[in-house]
Amino acid sequence: MEKVVVAAAKVANRRGTVGRRSKRRAGTRPPARGGIDPVGFTANGKGSLGQQLQAQLERKLSLTAGEIAAFVSKAFAAGDVVSPLGIVLSPDSQLLEGQRYYLHRTALDEGAPLPKLQVLWEGEGAIVVNKPASLATIPRGSWITRSVVVAARRQFHNDQISAAHRLDRLTTGCLLLTLDPKYRARYQQLFDRRQVKKIYLARSRGGSGRGAGSVPQVGKHFDFQLPMFKETGSLTVSIEVPPVGRKITRCQSRTRGLVLGKFPLPEKTEKPEAEVDANPDNPGYAPEAELLWQLEPETGFTHQLRATLAHFGYPLVGDPLYPIVLPADAPENVEPQLCLHAQELRFPDPENPANLITVTAPAPSWAKGALS
């Protein structure tokens, strides 16, 4: 059953759920439940509704017919299959060709505590919140309830809230949310037209093993330009010429970087005399200082900042994907988690474009203590 719920959530994400623009007219979708939108399907006019839902899920999910049948039966019993007006439907219901029906998703992470979101800025039809770590931006996959959109909808009692852009689940900082569908396009267009300047803080490992003097000096600027692509189904992006014949998304990425400081190395612990390595040819591992970066992405691609620094030998502290993908069941770094923070958003006021709005999120604890 759990596999069916997760797979159904992925279908919802591909169809374009919270945070993406839609051509649907207002009022054609049943209301959300607990801040979570239902998934829409179109009847093909063949067979009962139960048979149609079974067939549609079988085409979309890589699960056995038995697993899907059990899920469909439970969904109807729970009243989770509804009409556009929210009327509960039965498996024997008959719909005409082209009619819509909806499936309310079961959240596996329901009951998990949701943090109170800090509002950094309030404007006409939008707010910027300080996104915590470990919350997805939108409901997807295994992270349905534990998403910023659902947390905001519940906190502010507004099921119209959606995200104008996205941050990775482990990334913290400034995230812009729209409060009503009529305001969504004007803010999303700012991102589409690259009128939003995003500034991040990042803490990287020092590039150990790259040789003496390889660590960038404080105050040094960089202009990283890399070809990136992401293959469908892959967890990570690649930086190379994409393979021919594969389904991919690609980008000629560009990121501006500035080394703000270095973190002092931990003090060496004196070993007892009996434990001192007597071999002068094996001095042991000598770590390099971690770096504090300011990063400004000129393009917006999946994991762009994380992949860029890892490619040049400075992977972010706490990153479970770059340069090595950790096992799915590996415990997440709690202190710190991924050291990537959306520190600042700058964008023109949609109501008065001459007015530049700057929103800044408090610096995380891991960014403090760097030596400039």
ABEGO torsion letter per residue (X at the ends): XAAAAAAAAAAAAAAGBBGBBBABBBGABBBBBGGBBBBBBBBAGBEBAAAAAAAAAAAABBBBAAAAAAAAAAAAAAGABBBAAGBBBBAABBBBBGBBBBBBBBBAABGBBBBBBBBABBBBGBBBBBBBBGBBABBBEABAABBAAAAAAAAAGBAABBBABBBBAABBEBBBBBABAAAAAAAAAAAAAGABBBBBBBBBBAGBGAEBGABBBBGBBBBBBBBBBBBBGBABBBBBBBBBGBBBBBBBBBBBBBBABBBBBBBBBBBBAAABBABAABAEBBBBBBBBBBBBBABBBBGAAAAAAAAAGBBBBGBAAOABBBBAABBBBAOBBBBBBBABBBBBBAABAABBBBBBBBBBAAABGBBX
